[in-house]
Amino acid sequence: DEDDVAETLNELQTLGFVGCIHTETGRTERYRHYMRLRTALTGPQLAIMTELLLRGRQQLGELRTRASRMVQIESQDDLRRELQSLLEANLVRSNGPLERRGIEVDHNLYPEGENHEQLSALSDDDVRDNDDDRPAPTSTRPPASAASHAMASPSTSRASDERAAALEATVRELKDDLASIRDEFRSLQDRFEDLRRQLGG
């Protein structure tokens, strides 16, 4: 409900991820995010994660169309490069190599124990290779929990490894900060209730 939204916005403001924007009329409050400043994610990666969190698993074509409404992603190759970085950071998962047609991707931020729809691996009978005739790896990427299991990633340059490590560290920091804020909020609630009882409220 509206109270839950307000509480969540307050938590995000305290963490520095959201800011309140006051309009000239002052009638309504507007909010904007500062995720680009507080995380190592690029603009296209933030748009991709937003779409996956909103809609769940998607094929690359529809994902690019929707994410480009926020940040322009010029081509499928550009989308695959951004997705590869997110895969290496364990923020998304796919049901096969990104070079294959018909591949689906989903975010990998489901809470521990939450049942989420698994991505079915694609076989050679289900999809065709891209026109460049590049051989597709036979192994597929299994779904996993972002908090407990790291996906296997291909050999990358040192720069890619460092970027992936930075993204993983950012995700861990965000989760820790949010848990800390929730604990502090509950503590304040308890103290407020104690004070109200003492005052006879």
Short mmCIF file of the C-alpha atoms (twelve columns), coordinates in Angstrom:
data_MODEL
# 
_entry.id   MODEL 
# 
loop_
_atom_site.group_PDB 
_atom_site.id 
_atom_site.type_symbol 
_atom_site.label_atom_id 
_atom_site.label_alt_id 
_atom_site.label_comp_id 
_atom_site.label_asym_id 
_atom_site.label_seq_id 
_atom_site.Cartn_x 
_atom_site.Cartn_y 
_atom_site.Cartn_z 
_atom_site.pdbx_PDB_model_num 
ATOM 1   C CA . ASP A 1   0.000  0.000   0.000   1 
ATOM 2   C CA . GLU A 2   0.993  3.671   0.040   1 
ATOM 3   C CA . ASP A 3   2.549  3.416   3.506   1 
ATOM 4   C CA . ASP A 4   4.813  0.579   2.345   1 
ATOM 5   C CA . VAL A 5   5.893  2.653   -0.646  1 
ATOM 6   C CA . ALA A 6   6.650  5.653   1.575   1 
ATOM 7   C CA . GLU A 7   8.623  3.484   4.009   1 
ATOM 8   C CA . THR A 8   10.675 1.947   1.204   1 
ATOM 9   C CA . LEU A 9   11.364 5.361   -0.330  1 
ATOM 10  C CA . ASN A 10  12.565 6.647   3.039   1 
ATOM 11  C CA . GLU A 11  14.947 3.701   3.356   1 
ATOM 12  C CA . LEU A 12  16.307 4.289   -0.143  1 
ATOM 13  C CA . GLN A 13  16.732 8.003   0.557   1 
ATOM 14  C CA . THR A 14  18.695 7.200   3.701   1 
ATOM 15  C CA . LEU A 15  20.944 4.905   1.666   1 
ATOM 16  C CA . GLY A 16  21.429 7.618   -0.939  1 
ATOM 17  C CA . PHE A 17  19.843 5.676   -3.788  1 
ATOM 18  C CA . VAL A 18  16.802 7.934   -4.183  1 
ATOM 19  C CA . GLY A 19  16.222 11.675  -3.937  1 
ATOM 20  C CA . CYS A 20  13.035 13.704  -3.524  1 
ATOM 21  C CA . ILE A 21  12.480 16.360  -6.185  1 
ATOM 22  C CA . HIS A 22  10.227 19.284  -5.274  1 
ATOM 23  C CA . THR A 23  8.294  20.772  -8.176  1 
ATOM 24  C CA . GLU A 24  7.603  24.465  -8.681  1 
ATOM 25  C CA . THR A 25  3.968  24.051  -7.703  1 
ATOM 26  C CA . GLY A 26  4.943  22.094  -4.602  1 
ATOM 27  C CA . ARG A 27  1.751  20.072  -4.780  1 
ATOM 28  C CA . THR A 28  3.305  16.662  -5.234  1 
ATOM 29  C CA . GLU A 29  6.665  15.129  -4.454  1 
ATOM 30  C CA . ARG A 30  8.617  13.433  -7.194  1 
ATOM 31  C CA . TYR A 31  11.489 11.003  -6.792  1 
ATOM 32  C CA . ARG A 32  14.521 10.107  -8.856  1 
ATOM 33  C CA . HIS A 33  17.115 7.386   -8.454  1 
ATOM 34  C CA . TYR A 34  20.873 7.810   -8.088  1 
ATOM 35  C CA . MET A 35  21.796 4.221   -8.885  1 
ATOM 36  C CA . ARG A 36  24.145 5.309   -11.661 1 
ATOM 37  C CA . LEU A 37  26.170 7.261   -9.101  1 
ATOM 38  C CA . ARG A 38  26.048 4.660   -6.328  1 
ATOM 39  C CA . THR A 39  26.812 1.487   -8.297  1 
ATOM 40  C CA . ALA A 40  29.320 0.269   -10.877 1 
ATOM 41  C CA . LEU A 41  26.523 -0.464  -13.364 1 
ATOM 42  C CA . THR A 42  26.396 1.372   -16.680 1 
ATOM 43  C CA . GLY A 43  23.281 3.174   -17.882 1 
ATOM 44  C CA . PRO A 44  22.318 0.355   -20.273 1 
ATOM 45  C CA . GLN A 45  22.909 -2.251  -17.547 1 
ATOM 46  C CA . LEU A 46  20.604 -0.376  -15.168 1 
ATOM 47  C CA . ALA A 47  17.928 -0.248  -17.868 1 
ATOM 48  C CA . ILE A 48  18.329 -3.985  -18.500 1 
ATOM 49  C CA . MET A 49  18.082 -4.849  -14.797 1 
ATOM 50  C CA . THR A 50  15.037 -2.596  -14.395 1 
ATOM 51  C CA . GLU A 51  13.181 -4.323  -17.225 1 
ATOM 52  C CA . LEU A 52  14.031 -7.797  -15.940 1 
ATOM 53  C CA . LEU A 53  12.937 -6.908  -12.410 1 
ATOM 54  C CA . LEU A 54  9.661  -5.474  -13.736 1 
ATOM 55  C CA . ARG A 55  8.730  -8.122  -16.304 1 
ATOM 56  C CA . GLY A 56  10.820 -11.200 -15.548 1 
ATOM 57  C CA . ARG A 57  12.436 -13.375 -18.193 1 
ATOM 58  C CA . GLN A 58  12.566 -12.056 -21.753 1 
ATOM 59  C CA . GLN A 59  14.128 -12.793 -25.100 1 
ATOM 60  C CA . LEU A 60  16.900 -10.475 -26.221 1 
ATOM 61  C CA . GLY A 61  14.893 -8.690  -28.910 1 
ATOM 62  C CA . GLU A 62  12.057 -7.630  -26.642 1 
ATOM 63  C CA . LEU A 63  14.479 -6.824  -23.825 1 
ATOM 64  C CA . ARG A 64  16.471 -4.477  -26.049 1 
ATOM 65  C CA . THR A 65  13.290 -2.738  -27.273 1 
ATOM 66  C CA . ARG A 66  12.013 -2.125  -23.760 1 
ATOM 67  C CA . ALA A 67  15.348 -1.179  -22.183 1 
ATOM 68  C CA . SER A 68  16.030 1.262   -25.037 1 
ATOM 69  C CA . ARG A 69  13.047 3.316   -23.911 1 
ATOM 70  C CA . MET A 70  15.205 4.358   -20.954 1 
ATOM 71  C CA . VAL A 71  18.730 4.195   -22.404 1 
ATOM 72  C CA . GLN A 72  19.431 3.664   -26.090 1 
ATOM 73  C CA . ILE A 73  21.007 0.281   -26.877 1 
ATOM 74  C CA . GLU A 74  22.098 0.535   -30.489 1 
ATOM 75  C CA . SER A 75  22.359 -3.128  -31.480 1 
ATOM 76  C CA . GLN A 76  21.960 -6.711  -30.323 1 
ATOM 77  C CA . ASP A 77  25.741 -6.956  -30.050 1 
ATOM 78  C CA . ASP A 78  25.736 -3.994  -27.657 1 
ATOM 79  C CA . LEU A 79  23.017 -5.699  -25.629 1 
ATOM 80  C CA . ARG A 80  25.010 -8.945  -25.481 1 
ATOM 81  C CA . ARG A 81  28.111 -7.105  -24.252 1 
ATOM 82  C CA . GLU A 82  26.159 -5.514  -21.420 1 
ATOM 83  C CA . LEU A 83  24.470 -8.811  -20.577 1 
ATOM 84  C CA . GLN A 84  27.800 -10.644 -20.546 1 
ATOM 85  C CA . SER A 85  29.090 -8.264  -17.863 1 
ATOM 86  C CA . LEU A 86  25.910 -8.826  -15.848 1 
ATOM 87  C CA . LEU A 87  26.261 -12.601 -16.247 1 
ATOM 88  C CA . GLU A 88  29.844 -12.473 -15.002 1 
ATOM 89  C CA . ALA A 89  28.658 -10.457 -11.996 1 
ATOM 90  C CA . ASN A 90  25.948 -13.085 -11.322 1 
ATOM 91  C CA . LEU A 91  23.200 -10.469 -11.637 1 
ATOM 92  C CA . VAL A 92  21.388 -12.186 -14.523 1 
ATOM 93  C CA . ARG A 93  21.026 -15.743 -15.818 1 
ATOM 94  C CA . SER A 94  20.303 -17.207 -19.240 1 
ATOM 95  C CA . ASN A 95  19.187 -20.535 -20.686 1 
ATOM 96  C CA . GLY A 96  22.101 -20.759 -23.102 1 
ATOM 97  C CA . PRO A 97  24.897 -18.825 -24.789 1 
ATOM 98  C CA . LEU A 98  23.900 -15.276 -25.681 1 
ATOM 99  C CA . GLU A 99  24.884 -15.751 -29.353 1 
ATOM 100 C CA . ARG A 100 21.974 -18.140 -29.957 1 
ATOM 101 C CA . ARG A 101 18.585 -17.064 -31.291 1 
ATOM 102 C CA . GLY A 102 15.638 -17.480 -28.944 1 
ATOM 103 C CA . ILE A 103 17.734 -17.199 -25.785 1 
ATOM 104 C CA . GLU A 104 15.913 -15.944 -22.684 1 
ATOM 105 C CA . VAL A 105 17.454 -14.061 -19.773 1 
ATOM 106 C CA . ASP A 106 16.166 -13.223 -16.308 1 
ATOM 107 C CA . HIS A 107 17.483 -11.355 -13.300 1 
ATOM 108 C CA . ASN A 108 19.221 -13.395 -10.629 1 
ATOM 109 C CA . LEU A 109 18.194 -11.405 -7.551  1 
ATOM 110 C CA . TYR A 110 15.405 -13.608 -6.257  1 
ATOM 111 C CA . PRO A 111 15.394 -13.860 -2.431  1 
ATOM 112 C CA . GLU A 112 16.629 -17.076 -0.871  1 
ATOM 113 C CA . GLY A 113 13.906 -19.716 -0.906  1 
ATOM 114 C CA . GLU A 114 11.644 -17.898 -3.349  1 
ATOM 115 C CA . ASN A 115 10.321 -20.152 -6.073  1 
ATOM 116 C CA . HIS A 116 10.979 -18.669 -9.470  1 
ATOM 117 C CA . GLU A 117 10.357 -20.034 -12.915 1 
ATOM 118 C CA . GLN A 118 13.362 -21.870 -14.263 1 
ATOM 119 C CA . LEU A 119 14.744 -21.160 -17.700 1 
ATOM 120 C CA . SER A 120 14.570 -24.230 -19.933 1 
ATOM 121 C CA . ALA A 121 17.794 -24.975 -21.778 1 
ATOM 122 C CA . LEU A 122 17.511 -24.653 -25.561 1 
ATOM 123 C CA . SER A 123 18.562 -27.496 -27.832 1 
ATOM 124 C CA . ASP A 124 19.714 -27.420 -31.451 1 
ATOM 125 C CA . ASP A 125 16.169 -28.405 -32.480 1 
ATOM 126 C CA . ASP A 126 14.662 -25.401 -30.715 1 
ATOM 127 C CA . VAL A 127 16.739 -22.558 -32.153 1 
ATOM 128 C CA . ARG A 128 19.012 -21.768 -35.091 1 
ATOM 129 C CA . ASP A 129 22.503 -20.361 -34.891 1 
ATOM 130 C CA . ASN A 130 23.133 -16.736 -35.780 1 
ATOM 131 C CA . ASP A 131 24.010 -15.877 -39.394 1 
ATOM 132 C CA . ASP A 132 27.700 -15.487 -38.570 1 
ATOM 133 C CA . ASP A 133 27.953 -19.310 -38.225 1 
ATOM 134 C CA . ARG A 134 29.937 -19.063 -35.034 1 
ATOM 135 C CA . PRO A 135 29.939 -22.405 -33.181 1 
ATOM 136 C CA . ALA A 136 27.722 -22.363 -30.132 1 
ATOM 137 C CA . PRO A 137 28.982 -23.932 -26.889 1 
ATOM 138 C CA . THR A 138 27.129 -27.078 -25.905 1 
ATOM 139 C CA . SER A 139 26.956 -26.245 -22.221 1 
ATOM 140 C CA . THR A 140 24.203 -24.009 -20.844 1 
ATOM 141 C CA . ARG A 141 24.157 -21.701 -17.878 1 
ATOM 142 C CA . PRO A 142 22.037 -23.147 -15.033 1 
ATOM 143 C CA . PRO A 143 19.849 -20.913 -12.872 1 
ATOM 144 C CA . ALA A 144 21.291 -20.153 -9.458  1 
ATOM 145 C CA . SER A 145 20.831 -17.911 -6.452  1 
ATOM 146 C CA . ALA A 146 22.743 -14.656 -6.717  1 
ATOM 147 C CA . ALA A 147 23.410 -14.656 -3.004  1 
ATOM 148 C CA . SER A 148 24.792 -18.154 -2.673  1 
ATOM 149 C CA . HIS A 149 26.112 -19.536 -5.938  1 
ATOM 150 C CA . ALA A 150 28.409 -17.970 -8.531  1 
ATOM 151 C CA . MET A 151 27.822 -18.867 -12.163 1 
ATOM 152 C CA . ALA A 152 30.660 -20.237 -14.216 1 
ATOM 153 C CA . SER A 153 32.014 -17.589 -16.608 1 
ATOM 154 C CA . PRO A 154 34.295 -17.828 -19.647 1 
ATOM 155 C CA . SER A 155 37.884 -16.708 -19.666 1 
ATOM 156 C CA . THR A 156 37.992 -12.928 -19.607 1 
ATOM 157 C CA . SER A 157 40.586 -10.224 -19.448 1 
ATOM 158 C CA . ARG A 158 41.807 -8.869  -16.142 1 
ATOM 159 C CA . ALA A 159 39.714 -5.749  -16.702 1 
ATOM 160 C CA . SER A 160 36.560 -7.817  -17.108 1 
ATOM 161 C CA . ASP A 161 37.352 -9.790  -13.962 1 
ATOM 162 C CA . GLU A 162 37.867 -6.601  -11.987 1 
ATOM 163 C CA . ARG A 163 34.608 -5.168  -13.292 1 
ATOM 164 C CA . ALA A 164 32.700 -8.313  -12.361 1 
ATOM 165 C CA . ALA A 165 34.243 -8.297  -8.884  1 
ATOM 166 C CA . ALA A 166 33.262 -4.654  -8.442  1 
ATOM 167 C CA . LEU A 167 29.664 -5.417  -9.429  1 
ATOM 168 C CA . GLU A 168 29.464 -8.347  -7.016  1 
ATOM 169 C CA . ALA A 169 30.865 -6.197  -4.207  1 
ATOM 170 C CA . THR A 170 28.303 -3.503  -4.972  1 
ATOM 171 C CA . VAL A 171 25.420 -5.984  -4.769  1 
ATOM 172 C CA . ARG A 172 26.662 -7.341  -1.443  1 
ATOM 173 C CA . GLU A 173 27.031 -3.817  -0.085  1 
ATOM 174 C CA . LEU A 174 23.507 -2.873  -1.158  1 
ATOM 175 C CA . LYS A 175 22.018 -5.930  0.540   1 
ATOM 176 C CA . ASP A 176 23.973 -5.290  3.744   1 
ATOM 177 C CA . ASP A 177 22.999 -1.609  3.800   1 
ATOM 178 C CA . LEU A 178 19.326 -2.391  3.277   1 
ATOM 179 C CA . ALA A 179 19.328 -4.995  6.053   1 
ATOM 180 C CA . SER A 180 21.000 -2.501  8.394   1 
ATOM 181 C CA . ILE A 181 18.436 0.189   7.614   1 
ATOM 182 C CA . ARG A 182 15.581 -2.200  8.288   1 
ATOM 183 C CA . ASP A 183 17.070 -3.182  11.649  1 
ATOM 184 C CA . GLU A 184 17.515 0.457   12.629  1 
ATOM 185 C CA . PHE A 185 13.964 1.262   11.582  1 
ATOM 186 C CA . ARG A 186 12.539 -1.578  13.682  1 
ATOM 187 C CA . SER A 187 14.609 -0.397  16.647  1 
ATOM 188 C CA . LEU A 188 13.266 3.138   16.274  1 
ATOM 189 C CA . GLN A 189 9.729  1.790   16.077  1 
ATOM 190 C CA . ASP A 190 10.217 -0.134  19.319  1 
ATOM 191 C CA . ARG A 191 11.641 2.918   21.081  1 
ATOM 192 C CA . PHE A 192 8.793  5.076   19.835  1 
ATOM 193 C CA . GLU A 193 6.225  2.611   21.154  1 
ATOM 194 C CA . ASP A 194 7.986  2.509   24.540  1 
ATOM 195 C CA . LEU A 195 8.010  6.301   24.714  1 
ATOM 196 C CA . ARG A 196 4.351  6.514   23.777  1 
ATOM 197 C CA . ARG A 197 3.420  4.048   26.500  1 
ATOM 198 C CA . GLN A 198 5.459  5.997   29.051  1 
ATOM 199 C CA . LEU A 199 3.644  9.192   28.098  1 
ATOM 200 C CA . GLY A 200 0.309  7.451   28.387  1 
ATOM 201 C CA . GLY A 201 -0.387 7.589   24.649  1 
# 
